[in-house]
Amino acid sequence: MVVFALILLIVAAAVVVYMWLATRGMDPIAISYGVLNVEITPIWLFTVGGITLAAATCGLWLLAVGTRAKARRAREVRDLRRQAKDSDRRAERDRDAARLGQSSSGGSATTSGSTDRPAASTSTQDGPLLPRTGSRGQGGAAGAGPGGQSPDHG
């Protein structure tokens, strides 16, 4: 890439030198476009054209840099919003798990989807996650732990 850039710079310098030597003895060129009436030598016309090209190139470069920066910021905002949404979902799942009586070590389902947490305990004192249908006085169904035992009679 550097070699290609150096070759282009050498070619550009050769063109400038050629234009300088080729237009040395030429008469000025008259440019008249309504309000714009100018007499300019060919080398200055070439120089003004080069300056115009450089200004246009800088404008395109600034446009590209600005577009990339805006796209990068938009992508960053999108990622941050996604992370915040995921964090809100995790917090909501944790709140729901807490409401259901799960703790971080005693729940049968993990809240973050990872498998590094211990499995649910199987002691007879753990009750169901959700209350069973029916009233409390009928057959001990409501509040009964695993195996049909009530947590009160441990």
Summary of the structure (lengths in Angstrom):
residues: 154
radius of gyration: 39.6
end to end distance: 78.8
largest distance: 116.4
contacts: 296
relative contact order: 0.05
helix: 55%
strand: 6%
